[in-house]
């Protein structure tokens, strides 16, 4: 698998990971069955997608990219779905995370 395909699968992992985070919030400590099942399914799908990505992209770069993008995506979901607005310092931190993901992927060695 080429790097382009690996990054597409990484985006799928981010979507699944972000969905899992949203479902976990809705599961209320795994006390609600349907959101709990959705959380489990999306987490397994996310980990499967990450395992595929790690065949082509080093584990550190894969996970740094995944974690950073999931943090950003989950924050956006929190803003829209749960009305959780980040403060100024959180926005600065998120901007630094985005910068880090870009540096790792655009300037770091991938092999």
URHUWO-V876526 format. One record per residue. RES is the residue in three letters. SS is DSSP state (2 for helix, 1 for strand, 0 for the rest). PHI is phi in whole degrees, 0 to 359 (none if undefined). BURIAL is # if it has 16 or more other ideal C-beta (glycine too) atoms within 10 Angstrom, else .. Layout:
res->[RES,RES]
ss->[SS,SS]
phi->[PHI,PHI]
burial->[BURIAL,BURIAL]
This chain:
res->[UNK,UNK,UNK,UNK,UNK,UNK,UNK,UNK,UNK,UNK,UNK,UNK,UNK,UNK,UNK,UNK,UNK,UNK,UNK,UNK,UNK,UNK,UNK,UNK,UNK,UNK,UNK,UNK,UNK,UNK,UNK,UNK,UNK,UNK,UNK,UNK,UNK,UNK,UNK,UNK,UNK,UNK,UNK,UNK,UNK,UNK,UNK,UNK,UNK,UNK,UNK,UNK,UNK,UNK,UNK,UNK,UNK,UNK,UNK,UNK,UNK,UNK,UNK,UNK,UNK,UNK,UNK,UNK,UNK,UNK,UNK,UNK,UNK,UNK,UNK,UNK,UNK,UNK,UNK,UNK,UNK,UNK,UNK,UNK,UNK,UNK,UNK,UNK,UNK,UNK,UNK,UNK,UNK,UNK,UNK,UNK,UNK,UNK,UNK,UNK,UNK,UNK,UNK,UNK,UNK,UNK,UNK,UNK,UNK,UNK,UNK]
ss->[0,0,2,2,2,2,2,2,2,2,2,2,2,2,2,2,2,2,2,2,2,2,2,2,2,2,0,0,0,0,0,0,2,2,2,2,2,2,2,2,2,2,2,2,2,2,2,2,2,2,2,2,2,0,0,0,0,0,2,2,2,2,2,2,2,2,2,2,2,2,2,2,2,2,2,2,2,2,2,2,2,0,0,0,0,0,0,2,2,2,2,2,2,2,2,2,2,2,2,2,2,2,2,2,2,2,0,0,0,0,0]
phi->[none,279,298,300,297,299,290,295,295,298,297,298,298,296,298,295,295,294,299,300,297,295,294,297,298,287,284,50,70,59,264,251,293,296,296,294,295,298,299,298,297,289,294,297,299,298,294,297,299,297,296,292,299,291,288,246,243,306,303,296,291,302,288,298,295,300,298,298,293,294,299,296,296,292,297,296,298,300,294,276,273,245,55,257,271,287,275,303,291,294,298,298,299,295,297,293,297,300,300,297,298,295,298,301,277,266,246,282,284,256,229]
burial->[.,.,.,.,.,#,#,.,#,#,.,#,#,#,#,#,#,#,#,#,#,#,#,#,#,.,#,.,.,.,.,.,.,.,#,#,.,#,#,.,.,#,#,.,#,#,.,.,#,#,.,#,#,#,.,#,#,.,.,.,#,#,.,#,#,#,.,#,#,#,#,#,#,#,#,.,#,#,.,.,.,.,.,.,.,.,.,.,.,.,.,.,.,#,.,.,#,.,.,.,#,.,.,#,#,.,.,.,.,.,.]
